Amino acid sequence: MRALLVDDEKLALLHLKNMLEQQNGVRVAGMFSDANRALEEIGETAPDIVFLDIEMPEIDGLELAARIRALDEAVDIVFTSGSVRHALDAYEFYPLDYMRKPINRQRLGQTLDRARHRLEHETCREANPNSSPVLLCLGPLRVHYPGTGAAYLKWRTSKAQELFAYLLHNRGRIVGRDELFGLLWNGFDSERAAAQLYNTVYTVRAVLKEAGLNISIVKGGPVSGYRLELGQVQLDVRQWEEEAASLPPIGPGTAVRYEAALSRYTGEYLSGHDYAWAESERDRLRRLWLGHARLLEEFYRTSGKKAEAEAVSQRVSRLSPVFRAFDSEPLDRGLTLG
């Protein structure tokens, strides 16, 4: 991991350099007390992580971060400062960390571990350019990495997890601040709720970056809200719906496709998360799955395949007891036998 250090205090530069050189796999590629010089050399040093002092003459750390981001969107930025008064402003640049001087050795090690974790995922994606991570919403919220399997994201707070889940649920549209206040900080005054939202959005961005997920949370104007954009990351529920929508009329040659589609419905939408706002979507997807399951079961029964029909019936019961409430309901319109 290549590190670039920028601080107008030379003693602080040397102290941080010595600490970094004691960490495994870290090489100090450049250290500068002049921000303009750092900008000129950043293309040559090609750092993976940049440590920026905030209070510097001419160009402060925040302005320097903005210029670095314009040159390299992916580089990890760590702010260093003698105070925390710039922390809120610093969050606008999606830093990996904000470390208060004097820098704690243990905290530095934890920050570098997060940077290594992200770089490992980046290397995996570069080695497999045609594969993308898949967010799993059918069942508990997880992420599937090609070649490595599914893993839970390391949320630091339940608010951060629910904020991400809600933005994902409403992906593509700006979710207003007042809507988020009411959902997550009901009863807080607007100023306190705004500060909580600001910090939680920063936490979500940090978790996504640490997980190697190139998902954007875009601010929609100064006070309007936030919009989540998946980019190249796939979504299992969208994939499943597209597969279900493309199913042909059921018959002897297509039953196997229905079997496959039913099997890929691996759990109810965001199951295990007690989000009341997800229930209507959970119910919609449940009914869609059940409609296809009934078609398959009816096809098997009318074809004299009693064992196969019973197997589908048992899958319905195993997947969720909730399905039993729909046993007497008619098939969804649009789902027809061939």
Secondary structure, 3 states (H helix, E strand, C coil): CEEEEECCCHHHHHHHHHHHHCCCCCEEEEEECCHHHHHHHHHHHCCCEEEEECCCCCCCHHHHHHHHHHHCCCCEEEEEECCCCCHHHHHHHCCCEEEECCCCHHHHHHHHHHHHHHHHHHHHHHHCCCCCCEEECEECCEEEECCCEEECCCCCCHHHHHHHHHHHHCCCCCEEHHHHHHHHCCCCCHHHHHHHHHHHHHHHHHHHHHCCCCCEEEECCCCCEEEEECCCCEEHHHHHHHHHHCCCCECCCCHHHHHHHHHCCCCCECCCCCCHHHHHHHHHHHHHHHHHHHHHHHHHHHCCCHHHHHHHHHHHHHHCHHHHHHCCCCCCCCCCEC
